Amino acid sequence: MQNMNNTQYFRVEKEPEIRVHDVLKIVYEALSEKGYNPVNQIVGYIMSGDPTYITSHNNARSLIMKVERDELVEEILKEYIHTNSWK
């Protein structure tokens, strides 16, 4: 029997942090696999905040909802600027 005079400790393991770049890659691939136009669906999600634009396939919807929409826009813009010559 446990001693009721001592405090019990409960420790929850923190989920590993995933980079925005990786979230976008996973979501893009999941949308493609399901036959959706990934660009249109991701833009729809960013503009509206409605998670139903993103498939739940491969946990894509849950993943994208862990990232703020402005972070998604920032990552997309950074990648666009990085890949173009007018840096």
C-alpha positions in Angstrom: 0.0 0.0 0.0 1.2 3.5 -0.8 2.2 6.0 1.9 -0.5 8.7 1.7 1.9 11.3 3.3 4.2 11.6 0.3 3.5 13.5 -2.8 3.3 11.5 -6.0 5.1 12.7 -9.1 3.7 12.4 -12.6 5.9 13.3 -15.5 4.7 13.8 -19.0 7.2 13.4 -21.8 7.3 16.5 -24.1 6.7 15.8 -27.7 9.7 16.3 -29.9 9.6 19.6 -31.7 9.0 19.4 -35.4 10.2 22.2 -37.8 7.7 24.1 -39.8 9.5 23.1 -43.0 9.0 19.4 -42.1 5.3 20.0 -41.3 4.8 21.6 -44.7 6.6 18.7 -46.4 4.5 16.0 -44.6 1.2 17.9 -45.3 2.1 18.5 -48.9 2.9 14.8 -49.4 -0.3 13.6 -47.6 -2.5 15.9 -49.7 -0.7 14.7 -52.9 -1.2 11.0 -51.9 -4.9 11.6 -51.5 -5.2 13.3 -54.9 -5.7 16.9 -53.7 -4.0 19.9 -55.1 -1.6 20.6 -52.2 -1.0 24.3 -53.0 -4.7 25.1 -53.2 -5.5 23.2 -50.0 -2.7 24.7 -48.0 -3.6 28.2 -49.2 -7.3 27.5 -48.2 -6.1 26.5 -44.8 -3.8 29.5 -44.3 -6.5 32.0 -45.5 -9.4 30.6 -43.6 -7.9 28.7 -40.6 -10.3 25.9 -41.4 -8.5 22.6 -40.8 -10.8 20.6 -43.0 -8.8 21.9 -46.0 -6.1 19.5 -44.8 -6.5 15.7 -45.0 -6.2 13.7 -41.8 -4.1 11.2 -43.8 -0.7 10.5 -42.2 -1.8 12.8 -39.3 -1.3 15.9 -41.6 -4.3 17.8 -40.1 -3.0 17.4 -36.5 0.5 18.4 -37.5 -0.5 21.6 -39.4 -2.7 22.7 -36.5 0.4 22.7 -34.2 1.9 25.5 -36.2 0.6 29.0 -36.3 -0.6 30.1 -39.7 1.7 33.1 -39.8 4.7 30.7 -39.2 3.6 28.8 -42.3 3.5 32.0 -44.4 6.9 33.0 -43.0 8.4 29.6 -43.9 7.0 29.6 -47.4 8.1 33.2 -48.1 11.6 32.5 -46.7 12.0 29.4 -49.0 10.7 31.4 -52.0 13.2 34.2 -51.4 16.0 31.7 -50.8 15.4 29.9 -54.1 15.1 33.1 -56.2 18.0 35.3 -57.4 16.6 38.6 -56.1 17.6 37.9 -52.5 
